[in-house]
Amino acid sequence: MEGEGIVAPQQRSDRILLETRILSALIAPVLILAFVILYIMPDSNGDRFAWFVKPRMSAMMLGAVYLTGVFFFGSAVFARRWSQVRIGFLPVTAFAALMGIATILHWDKFNHQHAAFWLWTVLYASTPFIVPLVWWRNQLAVAGESLPDGEWIPRVAQVVIGLLAAGGLAASFLFFVLPEVMIKIWPWTLTQLTSRVLGTEFLLFGVFGVMMLRDGRWDTMKLPLSLQLASPIFFLGATIISRRDFDWSNPLAWVFVFNIVFLFVLGIPGLYVYMEFWRRRNSLS
């Protein structure tokens, strides 16, 4: 009996619950469909999506974010350990909650006759509640786990992540709370709805950074951080494809490109390489 009491906790350690995998498997195909419509067929998304996202750049940016969601939830289906994916669920919750609020605020902009609208509505009415509930239940299932001290990220990585998180949260506030201001200054055409949708995208990255800082362990953030590469790479692709949507005389157009290339396309891989080097150096010392 004593042997059974010892083995059971070890078998339960850091496990992903079946309900977590099922939820992830249900969400991923919806995001794949949204990515195809918005990123692959952006000019005709009005015939296939819940609302007509335009111009092309706005549609493709949202599609790129959905692709990141595909990678994340796909990883949650197949990951071996809960710690590999757990910090991604609350950022998704924040994204879905703000998207739901944007839907309510701009209800008249949606195509209520299209099936995609009802799929959109069900998704953003349910995920702000279901996703955190599943996260909480999985957290309870692995309560008490611990990682060695060597897993904590160094100060320089905390500063970089903190700056990226703060930038994402600040941008989210501006786009969502002050859409009229952003409409006037942004380098491609925005409406109040597309401005607020951009705000939800930046919120996703900002909250993700906060969750990384809160957890502070490389093993926990390694997989989600690598998945974040999808968005900026596809943002860059969208910028090239949709370059005619930009007002290149607007300095913010170049600020946007700079941030994608240097802070995201180069910054995230740079942080990843730095952390792997730091970890190996610590393991040898």
LUMZA-820504 format. One record per residue: residue number from 1; x, y, z of N, C-alpha, C in turn; residue in one letter. Coordinates in steps of 0.02 Angstrom, whole numbers. Layout:
% LUMZA-820504
 seq   n.c1   n.c2   n.c3  ca.c1  ca.c2  ca.c3   c.c1   c.c2   c.c3 type
 NUM      X      Y      Z      X      Y      Z      X      Y      Z    A
...
END
This chain:
% LUMZA-820504
 seq   n.c1   n.c2   n.c3  ca.c1  ca.c2  ca.c3   c.c1   c.c2   c.c3 type
   1     42    -60      0      0      0      0     43     63      0    M
   2     99     61     37    143    119     39    174    132    -29    E
   3    191     76    -64    220     85   -131    172    118   -178    G
   4    107     99   -174     57    130   -217     50    204   -202    E
   5     54    222   -138     48    292   -119    104    335   -145    G
   6    163    305   -156    221    342   -182    218    349   -257    I
   7    196    296   -292    197    296   -365    144    343   -394    V
   8     86    346   -364     30    385   -392     47    458   -403    A
   9     77    494   -354     93    564   -366    143    573   -423    P
  10    191    525   -429    240    531   -483    206    524   -551    Q
  11    157    480   -556    122    471   -618     80    532   -636    Q
  12     56    569   -586     14    627   -598     54    691   -610    R
  13    119    688   -598    159    749   -601    159    781   -670    S
  14    144    846   -672    150    888   -732    111    860   -792    D
  15     55    829   -780     18    799   -834    -31    849   -865    R
  16    -47    838   -928    -99    877   -962   -163    837   -959    I
  17   -215    866   -932   -279    832   -926   -310    819   -995    L
  18   -350    767   -998   -384    750  -1060   -429    808  -1083    L
  19   -463    840  -1036   -507    895  -1055   -468    954  -1086    E
  20   -406    963  -1064   -364   1015  -1093   -347    998  -1165    T
  21   -331    936  -1177   -315    914  -1245   -377    918  -1291    R
  22   -434    899  -1264   -496    900  -1304   -514    972  -1323    I
  23   -511   1018  -1274   -526   1088  -1289   -478   1115  -1342    L
  24   -415   1100  -1335   -365   1123  -1384   -378   1095  -1453    S
  25   -398   1031  -1455   -413    998  -1519   -475   1027  -1552    A
  26   -522   1053  -1513   -582   1084  -1541   -569   1154  -1567    L
  27   -526   1191  -1533   -513   1260  -1552   -467   1265  -1613    I
  28   -417   1222  -1617   -366   1226  -1670   -396   1227  -1741    A
  29   -443   1182  -1758   -470   1183  -1826   -506   1248  -1844    P
  30   -539   1278  -1795   -574   1342  -1807   -522   1396  -1825    V
  31   -466   1395  -1790   -414   1445  -1803   -380   1432  -1870    L
  32   -373   1369  -1889   -345   1353  -1955   -389   1383  -2010    I
  33   -455   1373  -2003   -502   1400  -2052   -497   1476  -2056    L
  34   -493   1509  -1998   -489   1582  -1996   -423   1605  -2028    A
  35   -368   1570  -2016   -304   1588  -2047   -308   1583  -2122    F
  36   -336   1530  -2148   -341   1521  -2221   -382   1577  -2252    V
  37   -439   1593  -2221   -483   1645  -2249   -449   1714  -2247    I
  38   -418   1731  -2190   -393   1798  -2180   -323   1809  -2210    L
  39   -282   1758  -2209   -213   1767  -2231   -203   1744  -2304    Y
  40   -232   1688  -2321   -223   1660  -2388   -270   1694  -2438    I
  41   -331   1711  -2416   -381   1742  -2460   -406   1808  -2431    M
  42   -362   1854  -2414   -383   1915  -2378   -430   1960  -2417    P
  43   -423   1962  -2483   -464   2008  -2523   -536   1986  -2529    D
  44   -549   1922  -2517   -618   1897  -2523   -645   1872  -2456    S
  45   -614   1895  -2400   -636   1869  -2336   -707   1891  -2318    N
  46   -732   1944  -2350   -800   1967  -2335   -853   1916  -2353    G
  47   -837   1871  -2401   -885   1820  -2422   -882   1758  -2378    D
  48   -830   1753  -2336   -819   1691  -2299   -812   1701  -2223    R
  49   -805   1764  -2202   -790   1777  -2132   -849   1810  -2098    F
  50   -844   1818  -2032   -899   1846  -1992   -910   1920  -2007    A
  51   -858   1953  -2032   -862   2023  -2052   -807   2037  -2102    W
  52   -815   2089  -2141   -767   2103  -2193   -708   2142  -2163    F
  53   -652   2107  -2155   -592   2138  -2126   -553   2169  -2184    V
  54   -545   2235  -2182   -508   2270  -2233   -473   2330  -2203    K
  55   -418   2351  -2234   -388   2326  -2295   -354   2258  -2284    P
  56   -318   2237  -2336   -285   2172  -2334   -238   2165  -2275    R
  57   -202   2218  -2257   -154   2214  -2203   -187   2195  -2137    M
  58   -243   2226  -2122   -278   2210  -2059   -301   2138  -2058    S
  59   -326   2114  -2115   -349   2044  -2119   -291   1996  -2109    A
  60   -235   2010  -2142   -179   1964  -2138   -146   1964  -2069    M
  61   -146   2021  -2035   -119   2023  -1967   -160   1980  -1920    M
  62   -227   1985  -1925   -269   1944  -1883   -260   1870  -1901    L
  63   -253   1855  -1965   -241   1786  -1986   -176   1759  -1957    G
  64   -124   1801  -1955    -60   1779  -1927    -66   1763  -1853    A
  65   -105   1803  -1817   -115   1789  -1745   -152   1723  -1736    V
  66   -201   1710  -1779   -237   1647  -1775   -191   1588  -1789    Y
  67   -143   1597  -1834    -96   1543  -1848    -54   1527  -1786    L
  68    -33   1578  -1750      2   1567  -1687    -41   1526  -1639    T
  69   -106   1541  -1638   -152   1503  -1597   -156   1430  -1618    G
  70   -153   1418  -1684   -153   1349  -1709    -93   1311  -1682    V
  71    -34   1342  -1686     26   1310  -1661     22   1297  -1586    F
  72     -5   1347  -1549     -9   1339  -1477    -56   1283  -1457    F
  73   -117   1284  -1483   -165   1233  -1464   -146   1164  -1491    F
  74   -113   1164  -1550    -87   1100  -1575    -35   1072  -1528    G
  75      8   1115  -1501     58   1093  -1452     25   1068  -1389    S
  76    -30   1100  -1368    -64   1079  -1307    -96   1010  -1316    A
  77   -114    994  -1377   -142    927  -1390    -89    873  -1381    V
  78    -28    886  -1404     23    834  -1407     79    841  -1356    F
  79     82    897  -1319    136    907  -1271    135    853  -1217    A
  80    193    838  -1192    199    787  -1139    187    815  -1070    R
  81    204    879  -1061    202    908   -994    160    972   -993    R
  82    121    982   -941     80   1041   -933    123   1104   -929    W
  83    181   1100   -897    224   1158   -890    248   1185   -957    S
  84    245   1145  -1009    267   1168  -1075    218   1217  -1107    Q
  85    155   1215  -1087    104   1255  -1122     62   1298  -1075    V
  86     69   1291  -1010     21   1322   -965     19   1398   -967    R
  87     75   1431   -982     75   1504   -980     39   1534  -1040    I
  88     20   1493  -1088    -14   1520  -1147    -89   1527  -1140    G
  89   -119   1495  -1090   -192   1493  -1087   -223   1558  -1063    F
  90   -193   1592  -1016   -221   1656   -992   -212   1712  -1043    L
  91   -157   1717  -1080   -155   1766  -1134   -210   1755  -1186    P
  92   -224   1691  -1202   -279   1676  -1248   -345   1699  -1218    V
  93   -353   1690  -1153   -414   1712  -1119   -423   1788  -1126    T
  94   -369   1825  -1114   -372   1898  -1120   -390   1919  -1191    A
  95   -358   1887  -1240   -372   1901  -1310   -445   1889  -1327    F
  96   -471   1831  -1306   -540   1813  -1321   -590   1859  -1286    A
  97   -575   1877  -1224   -620   1922  -1187   -625   1990  -1220    A
  98   -567   2018  -1240   -568   2084  -1272   -600   2080  -1341    L
  99   -590   2025  -1376   -622   2017  -1441   -698   2012  -1433    M
 100   -720   1980  -1379   -792   1977  -1366   -820   2046  -1352    G
 101   -783   2087  -1314   -806   2156  -1301   -809   2196  -1366    I
 102   -758   2188  -1409   -758   2223  -1473   -817   2203  -1515    A
 103   -836   2139  -1512   -894   2115  -1549   -958   2149  -1526    T
 104   -966   2155  -1460  -1025   2187  -1433  -1027   2261  -1452    I
 105   -970   2294  -1448   -967   2366  -1463   -982   2381  -1536    L
 106   -966   2333  -1580   -975   2345  -1652  -1020   2292  -1683    H
 107  -1071   2274  -1647  -1116   2221  -1668  -1144   2232  -1738    W
 108  -1157   2294  -1755  -1188   2310  -1820  -1141   2301  -1879    D
 109  -1077   2293  -1866  -1028   2285  -1920  -1022   2213  -1944    K
 110  -1053   2167  -1909  -1046   2096  -1925  -1101   2073  -1973    F
 111  -1084   2020  -2011  -1131   1990  -2058  -1173   1939  -2021    N
 112  -1230   1960  -1995  -1271   1917  -1953  -1303   1860  -1991    H
 113  -1302   1864  -2057  -1333   1812  -2097  -1285   1755  -2114    Q
 114  -1222   1763  -2099  -1171   1714  -2118  -1159   1666  -2060    H
 115  -1150   1602  -2077  -1136   1551  -2026  -1072   1567  -1988    A
 116  -1025   1598  -2022   -961   1615  -1989   -972   1663  -1931    A
 117  -1022   1706  -1937  -1036   1752  -1882  -1057   1715  -1819    F
 118  -1098   1664  -1827  -1121   1627  -1768  -1065   1585  -1739    W
 119  -1021   1560  -1782   -962   1525  -1756   -917   1573  -1718    L
 120   -908   1633  -1745   -870   1686  -1711   -901   1702  -1644    W
 121   -967   1711  -1642  -1003   1729  -1581   -997   1676  -1528    T
 122  -1007   1613  -1548  -1001   1558  -1501   -929   1554  -1473    V
 123   -881   1563  -1518   -811   1559  -1497   -794   1611  -1444    L
 124   -813   1674  -1457   -793   1727  -1412   -842   1739  -1354    Y
 125   -898   1704  -1355   -942   1705  -1297   -924   1650  -1248    A
 126   -890   1598  -1272   -876   1540  -1229   -803   1536  -1206    S
 127   -756   1550  -1251   -686   1539  -1233   -661   1582  -1176    T
 128   -686   1645  -1165   -662   1682  -1107   -679   1650  -1040    P
 129   -725   1601  -1041   -744   1567   -980   -717   1495   -979    F
 130   -720   1461  -1036   -699   1391  -1038   -623   1384  -1033    I
 131   -586   1425  -1069   -513   1420  -1070   -484   1430  -1000    V
 132   -502   1483   -962   -473   1489   -895   -496   1435   -847    P
 133   -557   1409   -857   -581   1354   -815   -539   1292   -825    L
 134   -525   1275   -888   -483   1217   -902   -412   1228   -876    V
 135   -386   1289   -886   -320   1305   -859   -318   1295   -783    W
 136   -368   1320   -748   -371   1314   -675   -375   1242   -653    W
 137   -415   1202   -687   -420   1131   -669   -354   1094   -681    R
 138   -320   1111   -734   -256   1078   -747   -203   1101   -698    N
 139   -206   1165   -677   -161   1189   -626   -171   1151   -561    Q
 140   -233   1139   -541   -247   1102   -480   -220   1031   -485    L
 141   -224   1002   -545   -202    933   -554   -128    924   -545    A
 142    -89    978   -555    -16    973   -549     10   1015   -491    V
 143    -34   1035   -447    -14   1077   -390     41   1043   -350    A
 144     91   1083   -331    145   1056   -290    207   1039   -328    G
 145    206   1042   -394    267   1027   -432    319   1081   -420    E
 146    381   1064   -429    435   1113   -421    488   1101   -472    S
 147    524   1153   -489    580   1148   -536    644   1171   -502    L
 148    701   1147   -524    764   1167   -492    778   1241   -500    P
 149    818   1269   -454    834   1340   -456    866   1363   -521    D
 150    903   1317   -552    938   1335   -613    893   1353   -671    G
 151    828   1340   -665    781   1354   -719    760   1427   -721    E
 152    772   1466   -670    750   1535   -669    790   1577   -719    W
 153    755   1619   -757    788   1658   -809    829   1715   -778    I
 154    883   1737   -812    926   1790   -784    894   1859   -791    P
 155    924   1907   -758    896   1975   -756    890   2006   -825    R
 156    940   1997   -868    939   2029   -933    879   2004   -974    V
 157    863   1940   -969    805   1913  -1005    740   1941   -976    A
 158    738   1950   -910    679   1979   -879    667   2051   -904    Q
 159    721   2089   -912    715   2158   -936    687   2159  -1007    V
 160    715   2117  -1051    693   2114  -1121    619   2095  -1124    V
 161    601   2042  -1088    532   2019  -1089    486   2073  -1060    I
 162    508   2106  -1007    468   2159   -976    455   2216  -1024    G
 163    506   2236  -1062    498   2291  -1110    449   2271  -1165    L
 164    455   2210  -1190    409   2187  -1242    338   2184  -1216    L
 165    330   2160  -1154    263   2155  -1125    233   2224  -1115    A
 166    273   2271  -1089    248   2338  -1078    228   2372  -1144    A
 167    268   2360  -1196    252   2388  -1261    187   2360  -1288    G
 168    177   2295  -1281    116   2264  -1304     54   2289  -1267    G
 169     59   2296  -1201      3   2320  -1161    -13   2393  -1177    L
 170     39   2434  -1186     28   2505  -1202     -6   2512  -1270    A
 171     18   2474  -1319    -12   2476  -1386    -84   2452  -1384    A
 172    -97   2400  -1344   -165   2374  -1337   -212   2428  -1311    S
 173   -189   2465  -1260   -230   2518  -1231   -246   2571  -1284    F
 174   -196   2592  -1322   -206   2645  -1371   -255   2624  -1425    L
 175   -245   2564  -1452   -288   2542  -1506   -359   2527  -1483    F
 176   -367   2502  -1423   -434   2482  -1401   -472   2540  -1369    F
 177   -439   2580  -1329   -473   2633  -1291   -475   2699  -1330    V
 178   -426   2710  -1373   -422   2773  -1411   -421   2759  -1486    L
 179   -470   2724  -1512   -468   2706  -1584   -468   2766  -1630    P
 180   -503   2820  -1611   -506   2878  -1655   -437   2910  -1663    E
 181   -398   2909  -1609   -329   2936  -1613   -287   2893  -1660    V
 182   -292   2827  -1652   -251   2782  -1693   -272   2784  -1766    M
 183   -337   2794  -1779   -361   2799  -1848   -326   2856  -1884    I
 184   -316   2911  -1848   -286   2971  -1878   -211   2964  -1892    K
 185   -177   2926  -1850   -104   2925  -1856    -76   2860  -1885    I
 186   -116   2807  -1890    -89   2742  -1910    -75   2741  -1985    W
 187    -23   2705  -2007     -2   2709  -2077    -45   2669  -2127    P
 188    -93   2630  -2105   -142   2603  -2151   -212   2615  -2124    W
 189   -262   2611  -2166   -330   2630  -2149   -358   2585  -2094    T
 190   -385   2617  -2042   -417   2582  -1988   -489   2607  -1979    L
 191   -531   2564  -1953   -596   2585  -1927   -594   2575  -1851    T
 192   -646   2594  -1817   -647   2583  -1744   -642   2508  -1729    Q
 193   -676   2467  -1768   -674   2394  -1757   -604   2366  -1769    L
 194   -574   2383  -1827   -508   2354  -1841   -455   2381  -1793    T
 195   -464   2443  -1770   -418   2469  -1719   -423   2428  -1655    S
 196   -483   2414  -1634   -492   2376  -1572   -469   2303  -1580    R
 197   -478   2276  -1639   -453   2208  -1651   -376   2207  -1648    V
 198   -344   2258  -1675   -272   2264  -1668   -253   2268  -1594    L
 199   -293   2303  -1555   -281   2307  -1483   -283   2240  -1450    G
 200   -328   2196  -1471   -331   2129  -1442   -269   2089  -1460    T
 201   -243   2100  -1521   -183   2063  -1542   -123   2084  -1499    E
 202   -115   2149  -1488    -60   2172  -1446    -69   2150  -1374    F
 203   -132   2146  -1351   -144   2123  -1283   -120   2051  -1274    L
 204   -131   2010  -1325   -109   1940  -1322    -35   1936  -1308    L
 205      5   1975  -1345     77   1973  -1335     98   2004  -1269    F
 206     63   2058  -1249     79   2090  -1186     66   2044  -1126    G
 207      9   2012  -1125     -8   1968  -1068     37   1906  -1069    V
 208     55   1884  -1128    101   1827  -1133    168   1845  -1100    F
 209    192   1906  -1112    254   1928  -1080    247   1931  -1005    G
 210    190   1956   -981    178   1958   -909    179   1888   -879    V
 211    148   1841   -913    147   1772   -888    216   1741   -887    M
 212    258   1758   -936    327   1733   -936    364   1761   -876    M
 213    356   1826   -862    390   1856   -805    364   1827   -740    L
 214    300   1816   -736    270   1790   -674    295   1720   -659    R
 215    302   1679   -711    326   1611   -700    402   1611   -691    D
 216    437   1643   -738    509   1654   -731    554   1595   -743    G
 217    527   1540   -773    569   1481   -784    574   1465   -858    R
 218    635   1450   -879    648   1440   -950    612   1379   -977    W
 219    611   1324   -941    577   1264   -964    503   1277   -977    D
 220    473   1322   -938    403   1337   -946    389   1381  -1006    T
 221    433   1427  -1020    421   1475  -1074    453   1456  -1141    M
 222    494   1405  -1142    533   1387  -1201    488   1372  -1261    K
 223    441   1327  -1253    398   1308  -1309    351   1365  -1330    L
 224    314   1397  -1284    271   1453  -1305    310   1509  -1337    P
 225    371   1523  -1314    410   1577  -1344    428   1560  -1416    L
 226    447   1498  -1428    464   1478  -1496    404   1482  -1542    S
 227    344   1469  -1515    283   1473  -1555    267   1545  -1574    L
 228    290   1593  -1533    277   1663  -1547    312   1688  -1611    Q
 229    359   1649  -1635    394   1668  -1696    347   1671  -1756    L
 230    293   1632  -1754    248   1629  -1812    219   1697  -1829    A
 231    195   1732  -1778    161   1796  -1791    205   1848  -1824    S
 232    264   1865  -1796    304   1917  -1829    328   1898  -1898    P
 233    344   1834  -1908    365   1813  -1975    309   1823  -2025    I
 234    248   1805  -2005    191   1814  -2050    169   1887  -2053    F
 235    181   1925  -1999    170   1998  -2003    214   2028  -2057    F
 236    277   2006  -2058    324   2032  -2108    301   2013  -2178    L
 237    278   1951  -2186    252   1930  -2251    192   1971  -2271    G
 238    147   1986  -2223     88   2026  -2237    109   2097  -2257    A
 239    160   2124  -2226    183   2191  -2242    208   2195  -2314    T
 240    245   2144  -2335    271   2142  -2403    214   2135  -2453    I
 241    168   2089  -2440    113   2077  -2486     65   2136  -2488    I
 242     54   2168  -2430      6   2223  -2425     39   2291  -2425    S
 243     98   2297  -2453    136   2359  -2449     98   2419  -2478    R
 244     52   2406  -2525     14   2462  -2554    -38   2490  -2506    R
 245    -52   2453  -2452    -99   2478  -2402    -67   2532  -2358    D
 246     -1   2536  -2359     35   2581  -2314     43   2650  -2344    F
 247     42   2699  -2300     64   2766  -2318    136   2772  -2296    D
 248    182   2761  -2344    253   2757  -2326    284   2825  -2310    W
 249    245   2878  -2319    268   2944  -2297    255   2954  -2222    S
 250    217   2909  -2193    202   2912  -2121    259   2877  -2083    N
 251    293   2912  -2038    349   2880  -2001    329   2817  -1964    P
 252    265   2812  -1943    244   2753  -1907    246   2690  -1949    L
 253    244   2697  -2016    251   2639  -2059    319   2607  -2049    A
 254    370   2649  -2045    439   2624  -2036    451   2601  -1964    W
 255    418   2633  -1917    422   2610  -1847    392   2540  -1842    V
 256    336   2529  -1875    304   2464  -1875    350   2410  -1904    F
 257    380   2425  -1962    425   2377  -1994    486   2364  -1950    V
 258    513   2417  -1921    572   2410  -1877    556   2364  -1819    F
 259    498   2374  -1788    480   2333  -1731    472   2260  -1750    N
 260    443   2246  -1807    435   2177  -1829    503   2145  -1841    I
 261    545   2179  -1879    609   2149  -1899    657   2143  -1841    V
 262    667   2197  -1804    720   2198  -1754    697   2174  -1685    F
 263    636   2190  -1666    614   2170  -1599    584   2099  -1598    L
 264    552   2079  -1653    518   2015  -1653    555   1962  -1694    F
 265    565   1976  -1758    598   1926  -1801    668   1910  -1776    V
 266    705   1963  -1754    773   1953  -1728    773   1946  -1652    L
 267    730   1982  -1618    731   1983  -1545    712   1917  -1512    G
 268    659   1887  -1535    637   1824  -1505    688   1768  -1517    I
 269    712   1758  -1579    765   1708  -1588    827   1725  -1547    P
 270    844   1790  -1544    902   1809  -1505    894   1792  -1431    G
 271    835   1805  -1404    821   1788  -1335    825   1712  -1325    L
 272    798   1675  -1373    798   1602  -1368    870   1575  -1368    Y
 273    911   1600  -1414    981   1578  -1417   1019   1596  -1354    V
 274   1008   1658  -1329   1040   1680  -1268   1022   1635  -1209    Y
 275    957   1618  -1203    935   1577  -1147    964   1506  -1151    M
 276    967   1479  -1211    996   1412  -1218   1070   1413  -1201    E
 277   1106   1465  -1223   1177   1472  -1206   1186   1479  -1131    F
 278   1144   1522  -1100   1148   1533  -1028   1134   1469   -990    W
 279   1086   1431  -1013   1068   1370   -978   1124   1318   -982    R
 280   1153   1310  -1041   1207   1261  -1048   1269   1282  -1008    R
 281   1283   1347  -1006   1339   1371   -967   1329   1356   -892    R
 282   1267   1366   -869   1252   1352   -799   1256   1278   -782    N
 283   1236   1236   -831   1238   1164   -819   1310   1138   -814    S
 284   1357   1175   -845   1427   1154   -843   1465   1182   -783    L
 285   1436   1233   -753   1471   1266   -696   1456   1231   -631    S
END
